[in-house]
Structure formats: C-alpha cells, structure tokens
Amino acid sequence: MTKKKNKLMKDTISDFWITIPSLWHNLRAHIHDDAVESFGITAEQFHTMRRISLGIDSVSKLADDKSISRSAVSRAVDVLVQKGLVVREPHPQDRRRLRLTLTGKGQTLLDALSKRVREWMTKKLEMLDERELEVIIQAFGALRSAFH
C-alpha cells in the first residue's frame, strides 16, 4: 500500500467512526420516538417490517440479515403477528416453509412511518447541494461493495 493510500485509509476509518455511529444514533432515536409515540411499535419492529417488505421474508433470512439467532427473530416476529402487522403463511413453492408478509395494516403503518422518516431525513439533507448528494450516493455504493 502506498503512503498516500495508507493515509487515506486511516483518515477514512477515522471519519467513519466519527460519522456513522452518530448518524445511526440520531436516525434510530428519531425513528424510535416517532414509532413508539405515533404508531405503538419499536424502532426494531419498524426495521423488521421494512426488511420483510424488501423481500427478506422468512425467519431464517431475517436472522441471517441481522446476524442474530432464529429464536430471537421468531420471538420478534411473534409480537408483530400478535399486533396484526405481519402474517406467517405457507410458502407458495415449498409448503414446509413459512413466508412472512405484512398485513394491510402493517403495510399502511410501514408506509406512514417511512414517509415521516423520509420527510425528517429530507429536512436534514436539504442543506446539501446536488454534488454533495451525488458524492454521498457514490460513497454509500462503495461502502456496500466493501462490506458485503
């Protein structure tokens, strides 16, 4: 590794640890407050519902995606089922598996909360110009490639 790349690597890692945890904490706190106060769900339940809506539709897939045990995910899904936000149904191609889907109520809640989160994030990002937004999009792509 060249000296320049080594310095850039150190600066990138340093900026990562200064920026990402703080951003995630602020976003998660906002989602938590909005989710609990307005919708009666936790931030973690919101994220589970969001993952289900994106096609991560089984307990096993959710456990893998979140790097936690299947039993922990199953308990979390049980709560969403009890609230009428998620249903377990037989998988169309493999009746031995259960597929998770949002109920109409769950989709409506997810859409409403997602809209509020997007509005909050838009207000935070409004100060950035088009070039800065493009750079952020490129950086997110690079981070996804590096970490997945």
Phi, psi and omega in degrees: 000135180289162178300318180297314180295322178299316178294316178300320179298313179298316180296319179297313180296318178299312179296324177304309184289337176281324190266304191297310180300322179294315177300311182298318179299314181295316179296314181297320178296318178297313180299317181301310182299313182292316183296313183290310185290319186262334188235352177070025175233163178273165176300321180296321176295320176302312182294325177295315179297321179297317179297317178300317181295337180271003176101003174274083200250026174216160178300318180298314180296319178297317180299316179296316182296323183264355182057045174228172185290154177297323181295323178294318178294318181300318177297318179296319179293322178306317180296317179295324176294315180298328179279356180077023183260337182224148172235150171258129180222155179301139177291135185298328181266342184215097185296346178283341181260152175251136178255138178265133175222153175283142172283173175303316178298318180295317180294319179298315178297313180300317179298316182293314180291320178299319179298316180294321178294316178300319179297317179296315180295322178300317179299321180291324186268352183305328184291344181276145177274175185301319181296316179298319178296319178297319179297319179297316179300315178297318180296319178298319177299316179296319179295318177300316180297319183290325187257355179245000000 
